[in-house]
């Protein structure tokens, strides 16, 4: 028979909680160059450098940092500062695969899009709608006396006003992956006139413009610069947001590894808080929704690339998520990606650019019928997105109308 004292040992051990070592390593510093085997603390974990790095955030790049486990020291890192979301928007693909070749009956349009303007209590579910897409050669061929001639026939003033009358900001997107060759041709023919025509369309409809130029191999950056210069000669950069046509943005990849040349040029020349030319960029979706690991590549830049891609300020981009009629993003906020990534979007800290934390918000691809691919589920009835998008707009306290975007 074993002594009573030994019988008590196991139960007592089982009651001892799991303990973590204190966070004794110095805090990771984005301005410090770390060497192999250096150790740091970041977000409650110890990390060890696997190679030399500068500005690569622990937890975002496995070849650079090894996670050495959780540590506990409540005084090591202060609570993360939160910045309200300012953008919660959708790309709208219409009802014919984003070509807007059909003129919409507005009663039918209201029936299929009611959730966008009414989350269930009369308030919109989003504060931005981007009508996708304008074809670049058609914009270039626009009749100067009739700016609507450069726009697909389904993108009417009635469609624009359907959203604007509810204080939702409206933009039009030029391009898309199927129009890359048309972008190249239009920029080569007359990039300046293309920019002037886009500016005229924006003024005519009272909308902003988005550049969706997805040339990943050899983008015409000189031509795109001429396009932007021409547009800005008509609609200068306006931080107040008061002039809808002055809102000019660009689409980049979900992370920093695709569209590298465009990303590098845009970050360096157009998205600098000290001298902004474009209002912001959208980190688009690709084959799946974006994630914090993708978005962190924009915050950190790509310092190991040659030439390197500099970091973006968090206030200069949004994160793209998918929106389909059968996704939780549409139907169930509690299971949605927008809820899962909320803390990151609110709090991601600058890492070499900008001074305030938090991305601008989210953009969703897409409402309507963007694709004929098998199993794609539109957001039109019987599907409706109040349960995901509408609830999110309430929880995130999305400002309607959109407020002036923060500049730092």
C-alpha positions as CSV (number, residue, x, y, z in Angstrom):
1,X,0.0,0.0,0.0
2,X,1.4,3.4,-1.1
3,X,1.6,6.3,1.5
4,X,-1.2,8.8,1.4
5,X,1.2,11.6,0.6
6,X,2.1,10.0,-2.7
7,X,-1.5,9.6,-3.7
8,X,-2.0,13.3,-3.4
9,X,0.8,14.3,-5.7
10,X,-0.8,13.6,-9.1
11,X,-4.1,15.5,-8.4
12,X,-2.1,18.5,-7.2
13,X,0.1,18.5,-10.3
14,X,-3.0,18.4,-12.5
15,X,-4.3,21.6,-10.9
16,X,-1.1,23.6,-11.8
17,X,-1.9,25.8,-14.8
18,X,0.4,25.9,-17.8
19,X,3.0,28.6,-17.4
20,X,4.9,30.6,-20.0
21,X,8.3,32.3,-19.5
22,X,8.4,36.0,-19.1
23,X,9.0,38.1,-22.2
24,X,12.6,38.9,-21.5
25,X,14.0,39.5,-25.0
26,X,14.0,43.1,-26.4
27,X,11.0,44.3,-28.4
28,X,11.4,43.8,-32.2
29,X,12.2,47.2,-33.9
30,X,11.5,47.7,-37.6
31,X,14.5,50.0,-37.9
32,X,17.0,47.5,-36.5
33,X,18.9,45.1,-38.8
34,X,18.9,41.7,-37.2
35,X,21.4,38.9,-37.7
36,X,21.0,35.2,-37.6
37,X,20.2,33.9,-34.1
38,X,19.2,37.3,-32.7
39,X,16.2,37.0,-30.4
40,X,13.3,39.5,-29.9
41,X,9.9,39.8,-28.4
42,X,6.9,40.6,-30.6
43,X,3.2,40.3,-29.8
44,X,3.6,38.1,-26.8
45,X,6.0,35.6,-28.4
46,X,9.8,35.1,-28.4
47,X,11.3,34.9,-32.0
48,X,14.7,33.9,-33.2
49,X,16.2,35.3,-36.5
50,X,16.9,32.7,-39.1
51,X,18.8,35.1,-41.3
52,X,19.7,38.8,-41.7
53,X,16.7,41.0,-42.1
54,X,15.5,44.6,-41.8
55,X,11.9,45.5,-41.4
56,X,10.5,42.0,-41.7
57,X,7.8,41.6,-39.1
58,X,8.1,38.4,-37.0
59,X,5.2,36.1,-37.8
60,X,4.8,37.3,-41.4
61,X,7.7,35.4,-43.1
62,X,8.7,31.9,-41.9
63,X,12.1,31.8,-43.6
64,X,13.1,34.9,-41.6
65,X,11.8,34.3,-38.1
66,X,11.3,31.2,-36.0
67,X,8.6,31.3,-33.3
68,X,10.2,30.3,-30.0
69,X,6.9,30.2,-28.1
70,X,4.5,32.4,-26.1
71,X,5.8,34.5,-23.2
72,X,3.9,36.4,-20.6
73,X,4.6,39.9,-19.4
74,X,1.6,42.3,-19.5
75,X,3.8,45.3,-19.2
76,X,6.0,44.5,-22.2
77,X,3.6,45.7,-25.0
78,X,0.8,48.3,-24.5
79,X,-2.7,47.6,-25.8
80,X,-3.0,48.0,-29.5
81,X,-4.4,51.3,-30.7
82,X,-7.5,51.0,-32.8
83,X,-8.6,53.2,-35.7
84,X,-12.1,53.1,-37.0
85,X,-12.8,51.7,-40.5
86,X,-13.5,54.3,-43.1
87,X,-14.2,52.2,-46.2
88,X,-16.6,49.3,-46.4
89,X,-17.4,48.8,-50.1
90,X,-18.2,46.4,-52.9
91,X,-17.2,46.1,-56.5
92,X,-20.5,45.8,-58.5
93,X,-20.5,43.5,-61.5
94,X,-24.0,44.0,-62.7
95,X,-26.1,41.1,-64.0
96,X,-24.0,40.1,-67.0
97,X,-20.5,39.2,-65.9
98,X,-19.2,42.7,-65.3
99,X,-19.7,44.0,-68.9
100,X,-22.8,46.1,-68.1
101,X,-24.0,45.5,-71.7
102,X,-27.6,45.4,-70.6
103,X,-29.7,48.4,-69.7
104,X,-31.3,47.8,-66.3
105,X,-34.9,48.3,-65.4
106,X,-34.7,50.2,-62.2
107,X,-37.5,48.4,-60.5
108,X,-35.6,45.1,-61.1
109,X,-32.4,46.8,-60.1
110,X,-33.9,47.8,-56.8
111,X,-35.2,44.4,-56.2
112,X,-31.8,42.7,-56.8
113,X,-29.8,45.3,-54.9
114,X,-32.0,46.3,-52.1
115,X,-29.7,44.8,-49.4
116,X,-27.0,47.3,-50.5
117,X,-29.0,50.3,-49.6
118,X,-31.0,48.8,-46.7
119,X,-29.4,46.6,-44.1
120,X,-32.8,46.1,-42.6
121,X,-33.3,49.4,-40.8
122,X,-33.1,51.7,-43.7
123,X,-29.4,52.3,-43.6
124,X,-27.0,51.1,-46.3
125,X,-24.9,48.0,-45.9
126,X,-21.8,49.7,-47.5
127,X,-20.5,53.2,-48.0
128,X,-18.9,52.7,-51.4
129,X,-19.9,51.0,-54.7
130,X,-17.4,50.6,-57.5
131,X,-19.1,49.9,-60.9
132,X,-16.8,47.4,-62.8
133,X,-15.6,47.8,-65.6
134,X,-14.9,50.4,-68.2
135,X,-13.1,49.2,-71.3
136,X,-10.0,51.4,-71.8
137,X,-10.2,51.7,-75.6
138,X,-13.8,52.7,-75.3
139,X,-12.8,55.4,-72.8
140,X,-10.2,56.6,-75.3
141,X,-12.7,56.6,-78.2
142,X,-15.3,58.7,-76.2
143,X,-17.1,61.4,-77.9
144,X,-16.0,64.6,-76.2
145,X,-19.5,66.0,-76.4
146,X,-21.0,62.9,-74.8
147,X,-18.9,61.4,-71.9
148,X,-21.5,58.6,-71.5
149,X,-20.3,57.2,-74.9
150,X,-17.2,56.0,-73.1
151,X,-19.1,54.0,-70.6
152,X,-21.0,50.6,-71.0
153,X,-24.7,51.2,-71.7
154,X,-25.7,49.6,-68.5
155,X,-23.8,52.1,-66.4
156,X,-26.5,54.8,-66.5
157,X,-26.9,57.9,-64.4
158,X,-30.0,56.2,-62.9
159,X,-27.7,53.4,-61.6
160,X,-25.2,55.8,-60.2
161,X,-27.9,57.9,-58.5
162,X,-29.6,54.8,-57.0
163,X,-26.6,54.6,-54.7
164,X,-25.6,58.3,-54.4
165,X,-29.2,59.2,-53.4
166,X,-28.5,57.0,-50.3
167,X,-25.2,58.8,-49.6
168,X,-23.1,55.9,-50.9
169,X,-20.0,57.0,-52.7
170,X,-19.8,55.7,-56.3
171,X,-16.7,55.1,-58.4
172,X,-16.1,53.4,-61.8
173,X,-13.3,51.0,-62.4
174,X,-11.3,51.0,-65.7
175,X,-9.8,47.7,-66.8
176,X,-9.9,44.3,-65.1
177,X,-7.9,41.2,-65.9
178,X,-9.7,40.7,-69.2
179,X,-8.9,44.2,-70.4
180,X,-5.1,44.2,-69.9
181,X,-4.4,44.3,-73.6
182,X,-6.8,47.1,-74.1
183,X,-5.1,49.1,-71.3
184,X,-1.7,48.5,-73.0
185,X,-3.1,49.6,-76.4
186,X,-4.9,52.7,-75.0
187,X,-1.8,53.8,-73.1
188,X,0.4,53.4,-76.1
189,X,-2.0,55.3,-78.4
190,X,-2.6,58.4,-76.2
191,X,-2.3,58.0,-72.4
192,X,-2.9,61.7,-71.9
193,X,-6.1,61.8,-73.8
194,X,-7.2,58.6,-72.0
195,X,-6.7,60.4,-68.6
196,X,-8.6,63.5,-69.8
197,X,-11.5,61.4,-71.0
198,X,-11.6,59.5,-67.8
199,X,-11.7,62.8,-65.9
200,X,-14.6,64.0,-68.1
201,X,-16.6,60.8,-67.4
202,X,-16.0,61.2,-63.7
203,X,-17.3,64.8,-63.8
204,X,-20.3,63.9,-66.0
205,X,-21.5,61.2,-63.7
206,X,-20.3,62.6,-60.4
207,X,-18.1,59.6,-59.5
208,X,-14.5,58.7,-58.8
209,X,-12.2,56.5,-60.9
210,X,-10.3,53.4,-60.1
211,X,-7.3,52.1,-62.1
212,X,-7.4,48.3,-62.5
213,X,-4.4,47.6,-64.7
214,X,-3.2,44.0,-64.1
215,X,-0.2,43.8,-66.4
216,X,2.2,41.6,-64.3
217,X,4.9,41.2,-66.9
218,X,5.6,44.6,-68.5
219,X,3.3,47.4,-67.4
220,X,3.5,50.7,-69.3
221,X,4.4,52.8,-66.2
222,X,5.4,55.9,-68.3
223,X,2.0,55.8,-70.0
224,X,0.1,55.2,-66.7
225,X,2.0,58.2,-65.2
226,X,0.8,60.3,-68.1
227,X,-2.8,59.1,-67.6
228,X,-2.6,60.1,-63.9
229,X,-1.0,63.4,-64.6
230,X,-3.8,64.2,-67.1
231,X,-6.5,63.2,-64.8
232,X,-5.1,65.2,-61.9
233,X,-4.8,68.2,-64.2
234,X,-8.6,68.3,-64.2
235,X,-9.3,66.9,-60.7
236,X,-6.5,67.7,-58.3
237,X,-5.9,65.5,-55.2
238,X,-8.6,66.5,-52.6
239,X,-8.1,65.1,-49.1
240,X,-11.5,66.4,-48.1
241,X,-13.3,64.0,-50.4
242,X,-15.8,66.8,-51.2
243,X,-15.4,66.4,-55.0
244,X,-16.4,62.8,-56.0
245,X,-14.5,63.1,-59.3
246,X,-11.2,63.8,-57.4
247,X,-11.2,60.3,-55.9
248,X,-8.6,58.4,-57.9
249,X,-7.5,55.0,-56.7
250,X,-5.6,51.9,-58.0
251,X,-5.9,48.1,-57.6
252,X,-2.9,46.1,-56.5
253,X,-2.4,42.5,-55.7
254,X,-3.6,40.9,-52.4
255,X,0.0,40.8,-51.2
256,X,3.3,42.2,-52.5
257,X,4.4,39.3,-54.7
258,X,2.1,39.8,-57.7
259,X,2.1,43.0,-59.9
260,X,5.5,43.8,-58.5
261,X,6.5,46.5,-60.9
262,X,3.2,48.3,-60.6
263,X,3.2,47.9,-56.8
264,X,6.7,49.3,-56.5
265,X,6.0,52.3,-58.7
266,X,2.6,53.0,-57.1
267,X,4.0,52.8,-53.5
268,X,7.0,55.0,-54.3
269,X,5.4,57.7,-56.5
270,X,1.6,57.8,-55.9
271,X,0.9,56.5,-52.4
272,X,3.3,58.5,-50.2
273,X,1.6,60.4,-47.4
274,X,4.1,63.3,-47.8
275,X,3.0,63.8,-51.4
276,X,-0.1,61.7,-52.3
277,X,-1.2,61.5,-55.9
278,X,-3.7,58.7,-55.6
279,X,-6.1,58.4,-52.7
280,X,-5.4,54.8,-51.8
281,X,-4.9,51.3,-53.3
282,X,-7.0,48.2,-53.0
283,X,-5.2,44.9,-52.2
284,X,-7.4,42.8,-54.5
285,X,-8.6,39.3,-54.1
286,X,-7.0,36.7,-56.4
287,X,-8.1,33.0,-56.2
288,X,-9.2,33.5,-52.6
289,X,-9.8,36.3,-50.2
290,X,-6.9,38.3,-48.9
291,X,-5.6,37.7,-45.4
292,X,-3.6,39.6,-42.8
293,X,-0.4,37.8,-44.0
294,X,-1.1,39.2,-47.5
295,X,-1.8,42.7,-46.2
296,X,1.3,42.7,-43.9
297,X,3.4,42.4,-47.1
298,X,2.1,45.9,-48.1
299,X,2.7,47.3,-44.6
300,X,6.2,45.9,-44.5
301,X,7.1,46.3,-48.2
302,X,9.2,43.6,-49.7
303,X,12.7,44.5,-48.4
304,X,14.4,41.4,-49.7
305,X,13.4,42.1,-53.3
306,X,15.8,43.7,-55.7
307,X,14.9,46.4,-56.2
308,X,13.0,46.4,-52.9
309,X,9.3,47.4,-52.7
310,X,9.0,50.1,-49.9
311,X,6.3,49.8,-47.2
312,X,2.9,51.4,-47.5
313,X,1.2,53.4,-44.7
314,X,-1.8,51.4,-43.4
315,X,-4.0,54.5,-44.3
316,X,-3.2,54.0,-48.0
317,X,-4.9,50.7,-48.7
318,X,-7.9,48.4,-48.2
319,X,-8.0,44.6,-48.0
320,X,-10.1,42.6,-50.6
321,X,-12.4,39.8,-49.6
322,X,-14.7,37.6,-51.7
323,X,-18.4,38.0,-51.6
324,X,-20.7,35.3,-53.0
325,X,-24.3,34.6,-52.2
326,X,-23.6,31.4,-50.3
327,X,-20.6,32.7,-48.2
328,X,-20.7,33.7,-44.6
329,X,-19.3,37.1,-45.7
330,X,-22.7,37.6,-47.3
331,X,-25.1,35.7,-45.0
332,X,-23.6,35.2,-41.5
333,X,-21.4,37.9,-39.9
334,X,-20.4,35.6,-37.0
335,X,-18.7,33.2,-39.4
336,X,-17.4,35.8,-41.8
337,X,-13.9,36.7,-42.8
338,X,-14.6,40.4,-42.1
339,X,-15.2,39.5,-38.5
340,X,-12.2,37.2,-38.3
341,X,-9.8,39.8,-39.5
342,X,-11.4,42.8,-37.8
343,X,-8.8,43.3,-35.1
344,X,-5.9,43.3,-37.6
345,X,-7.6,45.8,-39.9
346,X,-8.3,48.1,-37.0
347,X,-4.9,47.9,-35.4
348,X,-2.1,46.9,-37.8
349,X,0.8,49.2,-37.0
350,X,2.9,51.2,-39.5
351,X,6.2,49.7,-40.3
352,X,8.3,52.4,-42.1
353,X,5.4,54.4,-43.6
354,X,2.6,56.3,-42.0
355,X,2.0,57.2,-38.3
356,X,-1.5,55.8,-37.5
357,X,-2.5,52.2,-37.1
358,X,-5.2,50.4,-39.0
359,X,-6.0,49.9,-42.7
360,X,-8.8,51.9,-44.3
361,X,-11.2,49.0,-44.4
362,X,-12.5,46.3,-46.7
363,X,-13.5,45.9,-50.3
364,X,-15.6,42.9,-51.5
365,X,-15.5,41.2,-54.9
366,X,-18.3,41.3,-55.9
367,X,-22.0,42.0,-55.8
368,X,-24.2,41.0,-58.7
369,X,-23.1,38.3,-61.2
370,X,-19.3,38.7,-61.7
371,X,-18.6,35.3,-63.2
372,X,-20.1,32.5,-65.2
373,X,-17.8,30.0,-63.5
374,X,-19.3,26.8,-62.3
375,X,-20.7,27.0,-58.7
376,X,-20.4,30.8,-58.6
377,X,-23.4,32.0,-56.5
378,X,-24.6,35.6,-57.2
379,X,-25.7,38.0,-54.5
380,X,-29.1,38.5,-56.2
381,X,-32.3,37.0,-54.8
382,X,-33.0,34.5,-53.5
383,X,-29.6,35.4,-51.9
384,X,-29.2,38.6,-49.9
385,X,-26.3,39.9,-47.8
386,X,-27.9,41.8,-44.9
387,X,-26.9,39.0,-42.5
388,X,-23.2,39.4,-43.3
389,X,-22.6,42.8,-44.8
390,X,-25.4,44.6,-43.1
391,X,-24.5,43.3,-39.7
392,X,-20.8,44.1,-40.3
393,X,-21.7,47.7,-41.2
394,X,-23.5,48.1,-37.9
395,X,-20.8,46.4,-35.8
396,X,-18.0,48.3,-37.5
397,X,-19.9,51.6,-37.3
398,X,-19.2,52.2,-40.9
399,X,-19.6,56.0,-41.6
400,X,-22.3,56.9,-44.1
401,X,-21.6,59.1,-45.9
402,X,-17.9,58.3,-46.1
403,X,-15.9,60.7,-44.0
404,X,-12.7,62.4,-45.3
405,X,-10.0,59.7,-45.3
406,X,-7.2,60.1,-42.7
407,X,-4.0,61.3,-44.3
408,X,-1.4,59.9,-41.9
